[in-house]
Amino acid sequence: MSSYLGICPNCSEKNPLFRSVCKNCGRTLRDRLPGLDFWKLFVLLIEDPNQAFTQIIQSEQKNFATFMLFASLSKIYLLTTIISGIFSFAQFSLFNFIMFSAGSLVGIILLGFLFKFVFNKKAFEFRIKDFYAGISYSFMPQLIGLFVIFTMEFIVFGEQIFTFNPSPFLIKKNFAYLFSILESGIIFWNIFLLSKMCFIYTSQKLLSYLFALLFLSLIFCATLFFL
């Protein structure tokens, strides 16, 4: 059985994680979780992602979810702009970024409706806001990449990081390779957290990793469209 569902010890009714009271007999299943503590959840996503995503679903208020999403999307857009600079003269465009963010938001919501449709077919309850918050917090590595790694990249390379004129690999080769490794690590960590979020709902590892890989690939492809 999916870890998304719990069994009421009183009546054996299946209840989704977001329910604190059994929908059948009214027995209390757990303490209410009014909101999310950002820093505690930040640490928990590193130490125990399964528990972190469980708390995200159980929380009544999805604190900072939208901030996490848009900050992370800006990091992905910046990274794609930098990479595209190797092959062209693509530059960061605020209008294109807004269009990309809006399109990504609509895509995530539509994906949430698809999950809801599938779960309803199985007679399971599903909340889109839980899915939205789970997706948002799974991008936490990108948030680290934005405020830590990208800041370091800009300090080391300056404007050349966008223009590749000359290439950062010609200016400071060791730093360029180091940041490339760190950026790759951020992407793999992002895929890992996305798979953990999906696993809560499906309990299928292969399906969860395929979803994570496909979802993040589509996000990066969308940035290329809006450059």
N, C-alpha and C positions, 0 to 999 in steps of 0.2 A: 504493500500500500504506500502511496505517496506520503512523504513527510509533511505535505501541505494539509493533510487530513489527520485529525486526532479523534480517538474514541472516547466518548463520555463514559466514565467508570460507573455511572448510575444506570443508564439506559442503553449503552452501547451504540448510541447514535454517532454517525460520522460528522464531525464539525471542522470547517476550515480554520486555519490558524488565526484569522482575524477575529474569530468569535471568542469572547471571554466567558460567555454564558451559553450553555447547551440550548440549541434552538428547539429541542424536543421536550426536555423535562425542566429546563430552567436552572439546572445545577451550575454553580460557578466552576469554571474550568481552570482559570488562572486569574492573577491580578490584572487589572486594567493597566494599559500603558498609554497614558495621554499623549505623550510626544517623545521625540528622539533627542538624546543628548549628543550633539555633533561630535565632540572630541572623544567621548567614550565609544561611540559607534565607529569613529575613525580608527581607533586602536583595535576594536573588535573585528573590523574588516581585515586586519592584518593577522590577528591571533586566531580567530575562529569565524571565518566567513559564513558558515552555515548558521551559526547563532546570530550573527549580525543581520542576515537577510530574514531570519525568523522574526527578529525584533522589528524590522522595517515593516513587515506585513502586519504584525500585531499592533503597531502604533496607530493611534487614532489620528494624530496629526503628523504629516510627512514633512517635518522641518527641513528647510534648506534643499529640498529635492530639486526644485527648479533652478536654484543657484548652482548646484552641483552639475546639473545637466548643461546649462548654457556656458558655464566656465570651462567645462570639459570639451564641449563642441568647439569653443574658440581655440583651445589647444590643438585639437585635431585639424582645424582649418589652418592654423599657423604652420603646423608641421607639414601639411600637404603643400602649402604655399612655398615653404622652404625647399622641399624635395623637388617641386616643379621648377624651381629656379635653376636646377641643374640642366634642364632641357629647354627652358624658355625664359621669358622675362615676366612671368606672372607675379603680380604684386597683391598685397592684402587690400581687399576692397570691403569697406564697411557695409555697403548695400548688398554685395554678394554674400557676405557673412550672415546678414539678417535673413536673406532669402534661404540660405542653407539651413540656418537654425530653425526657421519656421517650417521648412519642409521636413526636417528631421523630427520636429515635435509632432507634426501631423502624422508622420510615418509611425512613430512610437505609439501614438494613440490608436491608430488603425490596427496596429499589431496587437495592442491590448484588446481591442474588440474581437479580433480573430481568436485570441486565447479564450476570451469570454464565451464565444460561440462554441468552441471545442469543449470547454468545461461544462457548459450548460447541456450539451449533448449527452454528457456523462452524468448529468443531474448533480454536478458539483457547483457550489457558489464560488464566484470569482469577482474580485474588485479591480477595476482598471487602475485606480489610484495606487494600489499596492504594487502592481506591475510597473507602473510609471516610476514610482519611488525606487523600486529595486533596480531598474535600468539605470536611473540617475546615479545611485550610490555605487553601482558597479563600475562607473567611470572615475572613481576616486583616484586611481593611478594617474589619469590624465590631469587631475587637479594638482597633484604633486608635480607632474611634468611642467605644468604651466607656471606655477609660482616658484619652483626650485630650479629645475633643469633649464627651462627656457630663459630664465633670468641669468643663469650662469653662462648660457650660450651667447646671450646678447652682450654680457660684460666682456667675454673673451673675444668675440668676433665683430661686435658692432653691427653696422648696416650690411656688411658683407654677407651676413647670414641669410639675407633676403635676395641679394643681387647675384651672388656667386661670381663676383667680378672684382678680385680674383676668388677662386674657390677656397673655402675654409680649409680644405685638405692641402692646399698649397701654402696657406698662411701659417697654420699651426696644426700640423698633421696629427700629432698625438692627441690633442684635445678633440679634434674632429672625429677620430675613431672612438675615443672614449664616449663622447656624447651620442654617437651612432649606436653604440652598445647599450647605453642607458635608455635611449628612445625605444630601441627594440625590446628591452626589458619591460618598459612601461606598457607596450602593446600586448606582450604575452601575459603580463599580469592582468591587464584589462580583460583579455579573453578568458583567463582563469576565473575571475570574479563573475563575469557574465554567465559562464557555465555553472557556477555555484548557485547563482540566482535562479537559473532555469531548472537546475536539479531539484530545488525545493518543490517545484510544481510537478515535475515529470518522474523523478527518481530513476532516470535513465542517463547514465554518464555519457555514452556515445552521442545520443540525441542532444544532450545539453552542450557538449563541446561543438557539435556541428552547428547548432543554433548560434552559439557565441561567435564562432568563426565567420559564419555567413552574415550575421548582423553587423559585426564590426567592419567586415569587408564592404558591405553596402554603404555604411556611413562614410568610409574613406572614398568610395566611388562617387558618392554624392558630392563630396568636396571638389572633386575634379570637374564635375558638371558645372559647379557654381564659381569656379575660378575665373 
